[in-house]
Every structure is written in C-alpha cells, then in structure tokens.
Amino acid sequence: MTALHVLLVDDDEESLDLLAESLPSEVAEHTITWEPCNDFDDAIRRVRERRYDVVVTDVYRDRTSEAKTPVTGDPRAGDIVASIRGHRFSPILLFTDGTFPPEYEEGPFLKLADKSRGNDAIVQKLSELLGTGIPELARRLHDDLDRTSGSYVWGFLEDNWASLEEGGLTSLPVLERLLRRRAATQLGRIDPEGGSELQAVEGAEFYLHPPISDELRLGEIIVGDDDDYRVVLTPHCHLTVQQGAAAPRADFVLTLRTVDARALFADQPITGSTREKQLDDLRRRLQSPAGFGRPAGRYWFLPRLLGMKHRFADFLQLESLPYEAIQSGYRPFAVLDVPFAEALQSCFVRFYSAVGLPILQPERFEDLLE
C-alpha cells in the first residue's frame, strides 16, 4: 500500500479541523497523510517549496453564507492551481459547498467535489484522482530520481572527485549537466521493476511529444494539411538558429514523406498460414529498416501517436522544402528520441549508399564443398 502525502487547505479553522479528523487515512488502497493548512498564502508557499502527491483545497477564502444564499468569497484556489501548474505536478481536488467559478473544469488531474454532500464526495473524487495512477507514479519517479542522483554522487563523483577537479569538471554547470544526463539516461532506459536495461519499448517511447525545442531537429515529425506527416532528415547542426539570426544556415530542409501503414498492408498483405507466422511477417516489417517493399530497406516504421496513425517513412519519397515553407505550412508534432532518430538516419544512409554487385555463380566455387 503506497503512502501518499496530501495537502489539505481550508481557511475556516473549524471546518479544517473537522475535515482533518474525519477524512479517512486510507483511500483507494493508499495510505493518506493529511497535512492541514488554514491559510491560502501559506498553502501557495508550501506547494512551491515542497512536493505533495495531491492537493485538496477549498475554493473560497473569507467565505460568507446565509440561508438560501450561495456561498461566495475570494476564489483563492485559482492561485494554488496556477502555482502548482507553474512549479510542479500534483493532482488537485477542489471542494466547496457553494458554486464553482466557471473557469474550473474537471479533467483527469483536476476534480471538483460538492462539500455539501459531506466527506463522501471528497473521498470519491480523491479515489478518481488516485485511480489514474499518476500520484503514485509521480512519487516513484521522484524517489527514483533521488536514488539515481544520490548513488551517482556517492559513487562515481565521490570516488573520482580529485580527477574531476584536475580536469576542471567540478564547476556547478558541468556537474549539473552530468547529473541531469545520468538521471535522464538511467530513468529512461532502466526497467523500474527489474533494474536491468529495457529490451522492449512501446510505440509511444519512440518519440518526445511535444518537442522540447522550437528549432527543427533530425528526426522531427512535422505535419501539414491533409495529414501530410514528414520526417526531417537534415542534421540539426544545420538547423540551429544562431543568436541574432532569423533562420538557420540551411535554406532548405530535407524531408521524408510518410505513408499510411494500413494502406501498405492492403497492397502487400501479411502472409502466413498460422498466427505465429503472421506475427513473424509483421515483426519483419516493423524492424529497422522494414523487411518488405521494393527495393529492400525502403521503409522505416513510425508507431502511431495521438492523432498520427501507424505510418512508414518512405526513403524513395524525398523532398527538399524551403525553410520558410516549413515554418508557414507545417507544425511540429513530435521528435524521434535517441536512439531512434539516429537509427532512421543510419538506415537512410545505408539505403542510398548501397552498392550493387554482380551475382557470383556457385558452380564456379564448388571446391569449397570438398
């Protein structure tokens, strides 16, 4: 049972005390530690300085209410929501026994509870938040980050500090990059369950979505009208916009057109008399480069992501577009992550650097059979 830390905010001290005493310590198979806070400004400071798995807060400060009159007041919860979204990730549950301001809309990570229904409404909405798995996942990621960074500092950095000092590698900017790179690599490539390096990935793991940078990069997937998905092949060193410049050094950008995977499979159906043989044929088509099509190595598989269906980049459909045309006619969609962008580039180079050789007649080498 995962233990979660929840910030509970209500500026009405009597109401806060009652909630803190009556809300359950176990919700949806999670142990909950409630941290009461009776001041909205203090709550904003806390969420900026500390990490909470969930924030549960009243909407209004200085609430006033009379019989048959809706609860009104200063909707300070909006400041907490903005602070959380600007600094860290914590799912949020808002409650009130009045009317919610119209700008609040429920989503997977923001829930609205009618406090007039009692604690059951809060517990139900909290269960929905926990049901996404995100609070538990976020805690695991933070714990893994602490463990990864800690083991790296106490292991490699401490053991090699003298050598790093001699090489001028102990400045804070360099150390920060070392820690970030190590943590990103280990968190991204190590199986959190077994601790070994991942051997298989899901299709979505091919990509960074949305792209981290505004600049075009090798492996960037751009999309224009009519689902015109293309993959950028120009190395990003040619696409970097230097300081003070309006465009990169590359006036034109080399792109690969993509085709719908199901359309290709309709023209070249999966073969095999058994399910196992069909999966073998499918596996051959999804490998890098795809093992079908003419000439061999022509296609490179792109798994579906959000609005993009399964597609194949087609090495025979190259088009060089003006940089300005891409800026005005296409929008960035995603970027192939390491090492997939490099694998695509390698297959492309291999495809166009292939050298045909005359076929040798085996009869002329029958002496090798003796």
QUILINKA-V719312 format. One record per helix or strand of 3 or more residues. SS is the DSSP state (~ for helix, > for strand). FROM is the first residue (numbers start at 0). LEN is the number of residues. Records with the same first field share a line. If there is no record, write none. Layout:
# QUILINKA-V719312
SS=FROM-LEN, FROM-LEN
This chain:
# QUILINKA-V719312
>=1-8, 29-8, 53-5, 60-4, 71-3, 90-6, 109-5, 219-5, 227-5, 251-9, 298-4, 310-12, 330-6
~=12-10, 39-10, 76-11, 114-3, 118-13, 133-26, 160-6, 171-18, 202-4, 224-3, 260-7, 274-12, 322-7, 339-13, 361-8
